[in-house]
Amino acid sequence: MELVDTGSHDRRQRRRISRLAVLGGLAIWSVGVALWQWSWPAGLAASLIGGAVLTVALTALARVSPEAKAPVWTVTLPMVVSLMLLSQGVGRPEFVQRATLVGLGTIGVIFVLLHILEERLDAELRLVRHRHDDVRRRLAGDVHDVVGHTLAASMLHTSAARLAIRTDPEAAIASLERSEEQTRRSMRDIRSIVHLLRTGSATEAPVPTIEDLIRLVDDFRAAGAPVTVETTGNLDDLDAPAAVTLYRVVQEGLTNATRHGIGPVRIRMEFGDDDVRVEIVNRRKKNDGVSRAGTGLIGMRERVEVLGGHVEAHGSSMDNQWVLKVRIPA
């Protein structure tokens, strides 16, 4: 699914309008300069109007980003002075005066254009760095989700196999086979991430369904984790980004619950018309802190907040529980 960056589209549209305004303002100002010889009131009015339009448009082009470093006056003031010098110089009868004024005005215009170019290059560099950081965070989250989930599930299956190897060899073999299946599935996910890093193009991943969530929960149950799930609504009505985020939230919540908690894990999912609300509750180990903000929780919060959702995670020293509440816009 392709996501459209409306902010980038609006910025491109404003830049196109600013470029057209620069051309229009320059044309009006040029006509005003030519009219000085026949009617100085008309020439003055056209020069002022054209100069104002040109200055405002160039200032808008210079402010390509809200993070622009230089203040507005670094464009406005040199441009106004340059246009005044050019307007005065073109009508001078003496060559020396005309050449001096026109030369100084031209230098001022060149200074403004170079300044705008520098601002645009800085803005483009900041945009590239911002996108690079976003991709790096997303890949780090994907790797954490895949590896963390695999290690947690494999650890549970391996522990179950170790406990059953003497009393129930068949159950031990089944647990090892599930651990192997989890590892193979994660290897496929890791290969797709490596393919993205090498080629820059990601393969289209299937959108998680309710069956995928059930399979995810069953994997933890088969490994010995007592998980109960309560759902209301229909997952099939979710769009792709929300469905993927929901799957990753449940995956990370179960991974953290089995890694840092003990006892049963309760999952509640409510699929509404506008959002999905997820609650995961489990008991914490006694030596576990009340609050925890590891990389998994940070990555989860970033995923959810990109869609406009909210993550709330907290522990309680009274009943020794860890509660994760997530709202995902649908």
N, C-alpha and C positions, 0 to 999 in steps of 0.2 A: 504494500500500500504506500503510495507516494504522498507525503505531507507537504503542503504548500506553505512557504514562509511568507505570510502576508506582510510582515514588517519589511522584508527585503523588497517585495513588490512595490510597496508604498514609497520606499526611498528611491527606487529607480524611477517611478513616475514623477516624483518631485524633482529629481535631477533633470529629466527630460523637459519639464516645464521651465526650469531655471535656465537651461541652455537656450530654449526658444526666446525667453525673456531677454537674455543677453543679446541675441541677434536683433530682436526688436528694439531694445533700448539703444544699441549702437547705431541702428538705421535712423531712428528719430533724432539722436544727437547729431549725426552727420548732416541730416537735413537742416537742423537748426543752425549749425555752423555755416552752411552754405547760404542760409537766409539772412545772415548778418549784413551782407553787402546791400541788400534791397530793403529790408525792413528789420531794424534791430529789435523792436518789441516781439515780432513773430520769431525771430532767431533766438532771442533770449528765452522765450517760453518753451520752444522746442528743445533747446539745449538743456534747460533745467529738467524738463519732463524726461527726455531721453537719458540724461545723466543719472537721474534718480532711479529710473527703471534698471539701467545698467548696473548701478552700484548695489541695489537691493538684490538683483539676480546673482551677481558675483559673490556677494556676501552669503547668499543661500548655498551656492556651490562650495564655498569654503567651509561652511558648517555641515559637512557630510556626516558627522556623527555627533551625538550628544557629548561624547568624550573629547571633542576637539580641544586642543591645548590653548591655542592663541585666542585672545578676545576678538570680538567683532570689529572693534575700531581699527585693528591692524589691516583690515581690508577696506573698510568704509573711508577712513580719513585719507590714506594715500590715493584712493581712486577719485575722491572728490577733488583733491588738490591737482591731480594729473589732468582731469577733465577741464578744470578751470585754466590750467596752463595751455592746454591744447586749443581751447576755445579762444583764448586771448592771442595765442601765437599765430593762428591761421590768418587772422585779419590784419596783422601788422604789416605796414608797407615796407619797413626797413628789413633787409635780409638778416642782419645780425640779430636783431630782436626776435624776428620770426623763428630763425633757426634755434636760438637759445631756448625760447619758450616751448617750441614743439619738441625739441630734444629732451628737455627736462620732463615734459609730460609723457613722452614715449618711455623714458626710463622708469617713470612711476608706474605706468601701465604694466610694463614688463615685470617690475617688482611684485605687483599684485598677482599677476598670473603665476609667477614662480612660487609665491606664497601659497596660492590655492593648490598648485600641484603638490607641494610638500605636505599640505594638510591631507590631501586625498591619499597620498602614498602612506602616510602614518595611519590613516583610518583603515586602509586595506590591510596593512600589516597587523593592526589590532584585531581585525575581523578574522584573518587567517589563524592567529594565535588562539582566538576564542573558539573557533571551530575545531582546531586541533585539540584543545583541552576538553571540549565536549566529547569528541570521538574517543579520546584516551579514557575519560571517565566511564563512558558507555562500555568500552571493551573491558575495562577493569571490573565493572559490575557483572558483565556476562561471564568472564572467567571465574569470578568469585562464586556466582550462582551455580555454574556447572561443576567446578571442582569441589566447592563446599558441600553441595548436595550429594555428590557422589561419595565423598569421604564419609559423610555422616551415615548415609544409607549402607555403604559397604562395611563400615564399622559395626553397625547393628547386625547385619547379616553374618559377619565373621564371628561376632560374639555369640550369636545364636547357634552357629555351627559348632563353636568350641564347647558350648555347654551341652549340646546334644550329641556329640560325636561318639560317646560311649554308650549312652542309653538309647538313642534313636539315630542310627547312622543315616537312614533315609532322609530324615528331617535335616540333618547336617548337610547332606549333599544338596538338598533343595535350597538351603540357605546360601551355600556357596555358588550354586547356579544363578540365583537371583543377584548375588553380588557381581558375578561375571557379566550378567546382562546389563546391570547398571553401569559398569565400567565401559562396556562396549558402546552403550548409548552416549555416555559422556565423551568418549573418544570421537564420535561423529560430530558432536557439538564443537569440540575443540578444533577439529579439522576445519569446520566452517569458519571459525574465528581466525585461524591461521590463514585460510584462503582470503578472507577479507583484508588482513594485514598485508598480504603479498600483492594482491591484485587491485584492492580498493573497491571491489564489487562484491556485495553479499548475495548469497543464494537465497531465494525466496523460501522462508520457513513457513510451515503450516501453522494456521491459527489454532491455539489450544481450544479444545471443546470440553464439555462436561465430562466426557469419557476420559480425557487426559487428566483432569483433576482427580477423578475417581481412581485412575491407575496410579497417580502420584501418591494418594493417600494409602492405597492398598500396598504399595511398595514399603511404606513405613510400617504398616500393620503387620505385613509378612515378616518384617525384621524384628517384630516384638514390641513396637511402640503402640500403646493403647490410644488410638485416635478416634474421636467421635466427630461427626460432621452433621450440621443442620443447615439446610438451604431453603430459601424461599425465592420464587421467581424463576426466570429462564436465562441461562447463560448464553444461549444461542442468539439472543438479541443484542449482544455486545458487539461493538466494532473491533477491528483487529488490534489497535493499540491498547484498548482497555482490557481485552481478553489476555493478551500477552502479559501485561502488567499484573493482572489478577493472578495468573499462573505463577509468575515469579514471586509475588508477595506470599502466596501460600507455600511455595517451595522454600523460600527463605525462612518463613515463620516456623515451618516444621523442622527445618535443619537446626535453627537456633534452639527450638524446644527440646529436641533430642540431644543436642550437644551440651546445653547449659542447664537443662531442667530434668526433673524426675517425675514419674507418675503419668497420669492421663493427660492428654492434650485435647482441648475442646475448640472446634472451629465452627464459627457461625457466619454464613454468607447470606446477605439480603440483596437481591437483584431488583432494584426499583426502576422507575421510568427514566430518571435522570442520573442515577449513580449506582454504584455497588459498594456496600459496606461489609467489611470483613473484620471479624474479631477472633483472635487466637489467644487462648488462655492456657497456661500451664504452671505447675509448681516449679519454683527455682530451687537449686541446690542451696544448702545452708551457707556455704562459704561464697556464694555468688553475690555480687554487689546489687544494690537496689536498682541502680540505673546503669545502662550499658549502651554505648554508642559506637559499636564496631563498624568495620567497613561494610558488612552486609546491611546493617540498618541504614547507614549513610547512603549506600547505593539504592536501597529500596525507597528512601525518602526522595532521592533525586528522580527516580523513575516516576513516582506518583505525582510529584510536584510539576513535572513537565506537562502532565495532562491536566493540571489544575486541581489535583486532589490534595489530600492531607494525611499525614501519618502521626499517630500518637502512640508512644511506647513508654511504659512506666512499670516499676515494680512496687510491691507493697510489703512492708516489713510486718504488717499485722497478720496476714494470712499467707505470707511467703509466696505470692503469686506474681507472675509476669504477664502483663496484659498488652496486647498489640491490637490497635484499632486503626483501620485504614479506610479512607473514602476515595473511590475512584470514579470520576465523572464518566458516564456512559454515553 
